[in-house]
Amino acid sequence: MAQSTPHGQVDPADYYVAAQSGSRAERTFHAARLRLLQDAANTSGRRVLDVGSGAGFLAVPLAVDGAQVTGVDLSPSHIAAMDSHADAAGVEVEGVVASAAALPFDDESFDVVYLASVVHLVSEPGALLREAERVCKRDGQLVVAGPWRFHPKSIKAVKRLLGKKVETTSWPFTVERVQRYLLRSRLVTRTVDRPMGYVVTVWSPDRRK
Ligand SMILES: C[S@@+](CC[C@H](N)C(=O)[O-])C[C@H]1O[C@@H](n2cnc3c(N)ncnc32)[C@H](O)[C@@H]1O
């Protein structure tokens, strides 16, 4: 899967490899991003769904930390790469090839659902967000994260870090836009982090409802 791209040394979907053996800038960026995602929710011993899991950048470390993880991705080759990264790490991650817009799981099946670096890739993110909310338990957490259109204040730092063309997104990821798509309104945003133009929001049930 590893190859040269305008963004770095490896396939953009194989951030698992980029985080371990990419350029120094890639390793720094992904290490920071992974830490934020891991800190966003309490996952140890819990049932976790990683939607758009790619090659297991997040799914594998979460399994190493003791979560029971399922990764869903449209791409069979990304799921196969996740399997081999999980094997190498000595953990099990259930891999499912499916669309994030039609998740093959019952309502409220997971304690924590992640959508990491995936909503900004699709033109109609509403279905993804609603599906993620549907399969998340009522007392669970939904973590939505991705690069937003880099803010002028962060663009310099990101360019310095990544050294070249940074990833841009046609669908700017903002908390407000994501909020608009979370229609059942039982979720409220709890925390928002935006280091290096990477936005992480954690949505939790509104306990007043
Ligand atoms: C940029 S990678 C992010 C991988 C990982 N979540 C991370 O944060 O490093 C996006 C992944 O989402 C997958 N993807 C894109 N659209 C999808 C969809 N509609 N349903 C399921 N997976 C999707 C792609 O195949 C790719 O593996």
The ligand as an SDF file (V2000), in Angstrom:
LIG
                    3D

 27 29  0  0  0  0  0  0  0  0999 V2000
   -8.6620    9.4790    4.9500 C   0  0  0  0  0  0  0  0  0  0  0  0
   -8.9720    7.8060    5.3590 S   0  0  0  0  0  0  0  0  0  0  0  0
   -9.0660    7.8930    7.1560 C   0  0  0  0  0  0  0  0  0  0  0  0
   -8.7390    6.5870    7.8090 C   0  0  0  0  0  0  0  0  0  0  0  0
   -8.8050    6.6190    9.3530 C   0  0  0  0  0  0  0  0  0  0  0  0
  -10.1510    6.8210    9.8510 N   0  0  0  0  0  0  0  0  0  0  0  0
   -7.8990    7.7020    9.9220 C   0  0  0  0  0  0  0  0  0  0  0  0
   -8.3740    8.5960   10.6230 O   0  0  0  0  0  0  0  0  0  0  0  0
   -6.6950    7.6500    9.6600 O   0  0  0  0  0  0  0  0  0  0  0  0
  -10.7060    7.7070    4.9200 C   0  0  0  0  0  0  0  0  0  0  0  0
  -11.2240    6.2900    4.8470 C   0  0  0  0  0  0  0  0  0  0  0  0
  -12.6510    6.3550    4.7350 O   0  0  0  0  0  0  0  0  0  0  0  0
  -13.0740    5.3870    3.7960 C   0  0  0  0  0  0  0  0  0  0  0  0
  -14.3600    5.8470    3.2770 N   0  0  0  0  0  0  0  0  0  0  0  0
  -14.6010    6.9480    2.4990 C   0  0  0  0  0  0  0  0  0  0  0  0
  -15.9260    7.0580    2.2570 N   0  0  0  0  0  0  0  0  0  0  0  0
  -16.5330    6.0150    2.8920 C   0  0  0  0  0  0  0  0  0  0  0  0
  -17.8800    5.5740    3.0260 C   0  0  0  0  0  0  0  0  0  0  0  0
  -18.8810    6.2320    2.4460 N   0  0  0  0  0  0  0  0  0  0  0  0
  -18.1350    4.4660    3.7420 N   0  0  0  0  0  0  0  0  0  0  0  0
  -17.1130    3.7730    4.3360 C   0  0  0  0  0  0  0  0  0  0  0  0
  -15.8260    4.1360    4.2570 N   0  0  0  0  0  0  0  0  0  0  0  0
  -15.5250    5.2460    3.5500 C   0  0  0  0  0  0  0  0  0  0  0  0
  -11.9520    5.3380    2.7620 C   0  0  0  0  0  0  0  0  0  0  0  0
  -11.9550    4.1090    2.0550 O   0  0  0  0  0  0  0  0  0  0  0  0
  -10.7160    5.5030    3.6510 C   0  0  0  0  0  0  0  0  0  0  0  0
  -10.2160    4.2590    4.0750 O   0  0  0  0  0  0  0  0  0  0  0  0
  1  2  1  0
  2  3  1  0
  2 10  1  0
  3  4  1  0
  4  5  1  0
  5  6  1  0
  5  7  1  0
  7  8  2  0
  7  9  1  0
 10 11  1  0
 11 12  1  0
 11 26  1  0
 12 13  1  0
 13 14  1  0
 13 24  1  0
 14 15  1  0
 14 23  1  0
 15 16  2  0
 16 17  1  0
 17 18  1  0
 17 23  2  0
 18 19  1  0
 18 20  2  0
 20 21  1  0
 21 22  2  0
 22 23  1  0
 24 25  1  0
 24 26  1  0
 26 27  1  0
M  CHG  2   2   1   9  -1
M  END
$$$$
